Amino acid sequence: MHFLKTLFWVVLAVSAVIFSLRNWIPVPINLWAGMTADVKLPVLLLIGGITGFLPTYAVHRARVWRLHRRIDTLERQVLVPQPAPAAPEPVTPTVVAPTPTGIIE
């Protein structure tokens, strides 16, 4: 499986190099106030890819960080021994004896 992953990245890198060499032409980009910038096409595509990738990666890392924090909190709750609830003391019934007058106090 490691071989296939390495092969995939090698093929992707070779394809990117071939694409870059065959399309190394300047592309005019119209900026504000009538300014133009000539940028090579592969560089422009790389900047566009990074611009789209970084926000998605930041959201992903934030979500993973939040989930790891939640897992750590739950593991700490499980690992810390909780005191067992105290058993209720048995209630002993009290017997009230009648007084000689017949009134129970």
C-alpha positions in Angstrom: 0.0 0.0 0.0 2.9 2.3 0.8 4.2 1.7 -2.8 0.9 2.8 -4.3 0.9 6.0 -2.3 4.5 6.8 -3.3 3.7 6.0 -7.0 0.6 8.3 -6.9 2.7 11.2 -5.6 5.5 10.6 -8.1 3.0 10.5 -11.0 1.3 13.7 -9.7 4.7 15.5 -9.3 5.8 14.5 -12.8 2.5 15.6 -14.3 2.8 19.0 -12.5 6.3 19.5 -13.9 5.3 18.6 -17.4 2.3 20.9 -17.2 4.4 23.7 -15.9 7.1 23.4 -18.6 4.6 23.3 -21.4 2.5 26.2 -20.1 5.3 28.6 -18.9 3.7 31.6 -20.5 2.9 35.0 -18.9 -0.8 35.7 -18.2 -1.9 39.3 -17.8 -3.9 40.0 -14.7 -5.9 43.2 -14.5 -5.5 44.8 -11.1 -7.1 48.0 -9.8 -6.6 51.4 -11.3 -5.6 50.1 -14.7 -2.5 48.2 -13.5 -1.7 44.8 -15.0 0.6 42.1 -13.7 2.2 39.5 -15.9 2.3 36.2 -13.9 3.4 32.8 -15.3 0.4 30.4 -15.6 1.7 27.6 -13.2 2.5 30.2 -10.6 -1.1 31.7 -10.9 -2.6 28.2 -10.6 -0.4 27.4 -7.5 -1.5 30.7 -5.9 -5.2 29.9 -6.7 -4.9 26.4 -5.3 -3.2 27.5 -2.1 -5.9 30.3 -1.7 -8.6 27.7 -1.9 -6.8 25.1 0.3 -5.8 27.1 3.3 -9.2 28.1 4.6 -10.5 24.5 4.2 -7.4 23.2 6.0 -7.8 25.8 8.8 -11.4 24.7 9.4 -10.4 21.0 9.3 -7.5 21.5 11.9 -9.8 23.6 14.2 -12.4 20.8 14.1 -9.8 18.1 14.8 -8.4 20.2 17.7 -11.9 20.6 19.2 -12.6 16.9 18.9 -9.3 16.0 20.5 -10.1 18.4 23.4 -13.5 16.7 23.8 -12.0 13.2 23.8 -9.3 14.3 26.4 -12.0 15.7 28.6 -14.1 12.5 28.4 -11.1 10.3 29.0 -10.2 12.3 32.1 -13.7 11.9 33.4 -13.6 8.2 32.9 -10.1 7.7 34.3 -10.7 9.7 37.5 -12.4 7.4 40.0 -15.7 8.9 41.0 -16.6 8.4 44.7 -19.3 5.8 45.1 -22.6 7.2 46.3 -23.1 6.7 50.0 -25.6 3.9 50.8 -28.6 5.3 52.6 -28.5 4.4 56.3 -31.2 1.9 57.3 -34.1 3.6 59.0 -35.1 1.9 62.3 -38.7 2.3 63.2 -39.4 3.9 66.5 -42.1 2.5 68.6 -44.1 5.0 70.6 -45.6 3.5 73.7 -48.9 5.0 75.0 -48.8 6.9 78.2 -51.0 6.0 81.1 -53.4 8.8 80.2 -53.9 7.3 76.7 -52.3 10.3 74.8 -49.5 9.6 72.5 -46.8 12.2 72.6 
